[in-house]
């Protein structure tokens, strides 16, 4: 299967070299598309330079920083147009271990349409997170599962492998969320369309270099959107029951 990693970046110069090298050591064939939001630290230029030596690395330059959802939409649009069979998403800060990717690809071969690297299934977890952040993440995922009626344990994990056919069918270009709610929006659509979502355990390692892009506003946006989607879904179901 022709496979590509879509890698959104903003000011990840300190991490991009180690990650691209780790990906190439893991596989000589998997390609990488770095989607850079005009990083002032020169992330895009360094990725291009490294790509000349490693091979299989392309850079999509964006002139403004809009958000995670926008970066993924641009990256997904490009790789789907280029005819890849599998699209992998992951963070650029070394929090996701590329050595998990072969297991994800095996699970796609076994019948899954999407494989999520999950912190919240048996064997998964996080390291170097303060208790407050762990509780917030667990509560947020539990709330999301409950209000949206999703079976997925880790709705906000960005480490995923998609069959391109499934990703294309849910039309990521038409999504609205920008922050981590974008990841939940994709899970919601995949579930609604009946695609087989599998989860495999990962250990999420907090970044040691660079600055986190997580902010209070991103968390608030995510919770507000999830609540709105949940209420809208319940209203639709009640209307259908009223007409039956």
C-alpha positions in Angstrom: 0.0 0.0 0.0 1.3 3.4 -1.0 1.5 5.2 2.4 2.1 8.9 3.3 2.4 10.7 6.7 0.7 14.1 6.9 2.7 16.1 9.4 1.4 19.6 10.4 4.2 21.8 11.8 4.6 25.2 13.4 8.0 26.0 15.0 9.2 22.4 15.2 12.7 22.9 14.0 14.0 21.3 17.2 12.0 18.1 16.6 11.6 17.7 12.8 15.1 16.2 12.2 14.7 13.5 14.8 11.2 12.6 13.7 12.0 12.4 9.9 15.1 10.3 10.7 13.0 8.0 12.9 10.4 7.6 10.2 13.0 6.8 7.6 14.7 4.2 9.9 11.3 2.6 10.4 10.5 2.4 6.7 12.4 3.2 3.5 9.1 3.5 1.5 6.7 5.6 3.6 6.6 9.2 2.3 6.1 12.3 4.4 4.2 15.5 3.7 5.2 18.3 6.0 2.4 20.9 6.2 4.1 24.0 7.6 2.2 27.1 8.7 5.0 29.6 7.9 7.1 28.7 10.9 9.4 31.6 11.7 12.0 29.2 13.1 12.7 27.8 9.6 11.0 24.4 10.1 10.0 24.1 6.4 13.5 24.9 5.1 15.1 22.4 7.4 12.5 19.7 6.4 13.4 20.3 2.8 17.1 20.1 3.5 16.7 16.9 5.4 14.4 15.5 2.8 17.1 15.7 0.1 19.2 13.3 2.1 16.4 11.1 3.5 14.2 11.0 0.4 10.4 10.8 0.2 9.8 14.1 2.1 7.7 16.9 0.6 6.8 20.3 2.1 3.5 22.1 1.7 4.1 25.8 2.6 1.1 27.7 4.0 1.4 31.5 4.3 -0.7 31.9 7.4 -1.2 30.0 10.6 -4.9 29.1 10.9 -5.1 26.0 13.0 -4.6 22.3 13.2 -7.8 21.5 11.3 -7.0 23.8 8.4 -3.5 22.3 8.1 -4.8 18.8 8.0 -7.5 19.7 5.5 -4.8 21.1 3.2 -2.6 18.1 3.7 -5.3 15.5 3.2 -6.6 17.3 0.1 -3.1 17.1 -1.5 -2.4 13.4 -0.6 -5.9 12.2 -1.6 -5.5 14.0 -5.0 -2.1 12.2 -5.4 -3.7 8.8 -5.0 -2.1 7.3 -1.8 -3.7 4.2 -0.4 -3.0 4.9 3.3 -2.8 8.3 5.0 -1.2 8.6 8.5 -1.5 11.6 10.8 0.8 12.2 13.7 2.3 15.0 15.8 5.6 16.5 14.9 6.9 16.9 18.5 8.1 13.3 19.0 5.2 12.5 21.2 4.1 9.7 18.8 6.5 6.8 18.2 6.8 5.9 14.5 7.7 2.3 15.4 3.9 1.8 16.0 3.1 2.5 12.4 3.8 -1.1 11.1 1.3 -2.4 13.6 -1.3 0.1 12.4 -0.7 -1.0 8.8 -1.2 -4.6 9.8 -4.5 -3.8 11.4 -5.6 -2.0 8.2 -4.6 -5.2 6.3 -6.8 -7.1 8.8 -9.9 -5.2 7.9 -9.9 -1.9 9.8 -10.7 1.2 7.9 -9.0 3.5 10.5 -6.6 2.7 13.3 -6.2 5.1 16.2 -3.1 5.1 18.4 -4.9 5.2 21.7 -3.8 6.3 25.2 -7.0 4.9 26.7 -7.1 1.2 25.8 -5.3 -1.5 27.7 -1.5 -1.0 27.3 -1.8 2.7 26.4 -1.0 5.7 28.5 1.0 8.9 28.9 4.3 9.9 30.4 5.5 13.1 31.9 2.0 14.6 32.1 0.9 16.4 35.3 -2.1 14.9 37.1 -4.3 17.9 36.1 -3.6 17.3 32.4 -4.2 13.6 32.6 -7.5 14.1 34.4 -8.6 16.8 31.9 -7.8 14.6 28.9 -9.5 11.5 30.3 -12.6 13.6 31.4 -12.7 15.3 28.0 -12.7 12.0 26.1 -15.2 10.4 28.4 -17.5 13.4 28.0 -17.1 13.3 24.2 -17.9 9.6 24.0 -21.0 10.1 26.2 -22.5 13.1 24.5 -21.8 12.0 21.0 -22.4 8.3 21.5 -19.0 7.2 20.2 -17.4 3.8 21.0 -13.9 5.1 20.4 -11.8 5.4 23.6 -9.4 8.1 22.4 -11.3 10.6 20.2 -8.6 13.3 20.3 -5.5 11.2 19.5 -3.9 12.6 16.4 -1.9 9.4 15.7 -4.0 7.6 13.1 -3.8 5.5 10.0 -6.7 5.9 7.5 -7.6 4.0 4.4 -7.7 6.7 1.8 -11.1 5.5 0.6 -12.6 6.0 4.1 -10.9 9.4 4.6 -12.1 10.6 1.2 -15.6 9.4 1.8 -16.1 11.5 5.0 -15.0 14.7 3.1 -12.5 16.2 5.5 -12.6 19.4 3.4 -16.1 20.1 4.6 -15.3 19.9 8.3 -15.5 23.1 10.4 -13.3 22.6 13.5 -9.8 24.0 13.8 -8.3 22.7 17.1 -8.4 19.2 18.5 -12.1 19.1 17.9 -11.2 18.5 14.3 -10.0 15.0 15.3 -13.3 14.3 17.1 -15.2 15.6 14.1 -13.5 13.0 11.9 -14.2 10.2 14.4 -17.9 11.2 14.5 -18.2 11.1 10.7 -16.4 7.8 10.4 -18.7 6.3 13.0 -21.8 7.7 11.3 -20.7 6.2 8.0 -20.2 2.8 9.5 -16.4 2.5 9.0 -14.5 0.0 11.1 -12.4 2.0 13.7 -9.8 0.0 15.6 -7.5 1.3 18.4 -4.0 0.2 19.3 -2.3 1.2 22.5 0.4 3.9 22.4 2.4 5.6 25.1 2.1 9.3 24.5 5.3 11.1 25.5 5.2 14.7 26.3 7.4 16.9 24.2 10.9 17.7 25.6 11.8 20.4 23.0 9.8 23.3 21.7 6.6 24.8 22.9 3.2 23.1 23.1 0.5 24.5 20.9 -2.3 23.5 23.3 -4.1 26.4 24.9 -7.1 27.1 27.0 -9.0 28.5 23.9 -8.4 25.2 22.0 -9.9 23.2 24.9 -12.9 25.5 25.2 -13.5 25.4 21.5 -13.4 21.6 21.5 -15.8 21.3 24.4 -18.3 23.8 23.0 -18.3 22.2 19.6 -18.7 18.7 21.1 -21.6 19.9 23.2 -23.2 21.6 20.2 -22.9 18.5 18.1 -24.3 16.3 20.9 -27.3 18.6 21.3 -27.9 18.8 17.6 -27.8 15.0 17.3 -30.3 14.5 20.1 -32.7 17.1 18.5 -32.5 15.2 15.2 -33.3 11.9 16.8 -36.2 13.4 18.7 -37.6 14.8 15.5 -37.3 11.5 13.7 -39.1 9.8 16.6 -41.8 12.5 16.4 -42.4 11.7 12.7 -42.5 8.0 13.2 
